[in-house]
Amino acid sequence: MARVAGIDLPKAKRVDVALRYIYGIGSVISDQIIAEAQMDPSKRVKDLSEEEVNKLNTIITKNFKVEGDLRREIQANIRRLMDIGSYRGYRHRRNLPVRGQRTKTNARTRRGKRKTVGSGKVAKAAPAAAPKA
């Protein structure tokens, strides 16, 4: 089992694809890491030696911010925007789209399930029956 940056990489995948399972590493950075490690990108994770896994680990920890550290940094940036009261922070706080998307019709992913709102009228109670004399 190849464990890189605290993540167990899938054994059957190619190395260049398996590295993308690490939060903060995409296709471009994965290719950069493999080039720096001087490895064959088509090699499977199960075929990696301990030395190659250690080389990948050192390259990633030395050059890139991944997983928990990256998540904490992103959360701190969002918290800072909310604290200073910027427009983007306001949108984050209200759980609305941040990057200028329309919200009248779309944005269902961000806003959640539709909630139907009634007409606003309050139903009148039936008048009490008049007593017979």
C-alpha positions in Angstrom: 0.0 0.0 0.0 1.5 3.3 -1.1 0.8 6.0 1.4 1.7 9.5 0.2 0.9 12.7 2.1 -1.3 10.8 4.5 -3.5 9.3 1.7 -3.6 5.7 0.6 -3.2 5.7 -3.2 -5.3 3.2 -5.2 -3.1 0.3 -6.1 -4.4 -0.4 -9.6 -4.2 3.2 -10.9 -1.3 4.7 -12.8 0.9 6.9 -10.7 0.0 10.1 -12.5 -3.7 9.5 -11.9 -3.3 8.2 -8.4 -1.5 11.3 -7.2 -4.7 13.3 -8.0 -6.4 11.6 -5.1 -4.5 13.9 -2.8 -6.3 17.2 -2.1 -4.5 20.0 -3.8 -2.8 18.0 -6.5 -4.3 18.0 -10.0 -3.1 16.8 -13.4 -0.5 19.6 -14.0 1.1 19.3 -10.5 1.0 15.5 -10.7 3.0 15.7 -14.0 5.5 18.1 -12.4 6.0 15.8 -9.4 6.6 12.7 -11.6 9.0 14.7 -13.8 11.0 15.8 -10.8 11.0 12.3 -9.4 12.2 11.0 -12.8 9.6 8.3 -12.8 7.5 6.6 -15.6 4.0 8.1 -15.3 2.4 4.9 -16.8 3.8 2.8 -13.9 1.1 1.4 -11.5 1.1 2.2 -7.8 1.4 -1.4 -6.8 4.7 -1.6 -8.8 6.3 1.3 -6.9 9.2 0.5 -4.7 9.6 2.0 -1.2 12.3 4.2 -2.4 10.0 5.7 -5.1 7.2 6.2 -2.6 9.6 8.0 -0.3 10.8 10.2 -3.1 7.3 11.2 -4.0 6.6 11.9 -0.3 9.6 14.2 0.1 8.9 16.1 -3.2 5.3 16.7 -2.2 6.0 17.8 1.4 8.9 20.0 0.4 7.2 21.9 -2.5 3.5 21.8 -2.1 0.8 22.5 0.5 -1.7 19.7 0.4 -4.5 18.0 2.4 -5.0 19.4 6.0 -2.7 22.4 5.7 -4.3 23.5 2.4 -7.8 23.1 3.7 -7.0 25.1 6.8 -5.5 27.9 4.7 -8.6 28.1 2.5 -10.9 28.2 5.5 -8.8 30.9 7.1 -9.0 33.0 3.9 -12.8 32.6 3.9 -13.0 33.5 7.6 -10.9 36.6 7.0 -13.2 37.7 4.2 -16.2 37.3 6.5 -14.5 39.2 9.4 -13.5 42.2 7.4 -17.1 42.4 6.0 -16.3 42.2 2.3 -18.9 41.5 -0.3 -17.4 38.0 -0.9 -17.4 37.3 2.8 -21.1 38.4 3.0 -21.9 35.9 0.2 -20.0 33.1 2.0 -21.9 33.9 5.2 -25.3 33.9 3.5 -24.4 30.6 1.6 -24.9 32.3 -1.8 -22.7 32.1 -5.0 -19.6 34.1 -4.5 -18.3 34.7 -8.0 -21.1 36.7 -9.6 -23.5 34.0 -10.8 -27.2 34.7 -11.1 -29.4 33.6 -8.3 -32.9 34.3 -9.6 -33.2 30.9 -11.4 -30.1 28.8 -10.9 -27.7 28.4 -7.9 -29.6 25.4 -6.6 -26.5 23.6 -5.5 -25.5 26.5 -3.3 -28.9 27.6 -2.0 -30.4 24.1 -1.4 -33.8 22.6 -2.1 -36.6 25.0 -3.1 -38.8 26.3 -0.3 -42.2 27.4 -1.5 -43.4 30.6 0.1 -47.2 31.2 0.5 -49.1 34.3 -0.4 -48.6 36.0 2.9 -52.3 36.2 3.8 -53.4 34.9 7.1 -56.7 32.9 7.0 -59.5 34.6 9.0 -61.1 32.5 11.8 -64.8 31.7 11.3 -67.0 34.1 13.1 -68.6 32.8 16.3 -72.2 31.9 16.1 -74.6 34.5 17.5 -76.4 33.3 20.7 -80.1 32.8 20.3 -82.3 34.6 22.7 
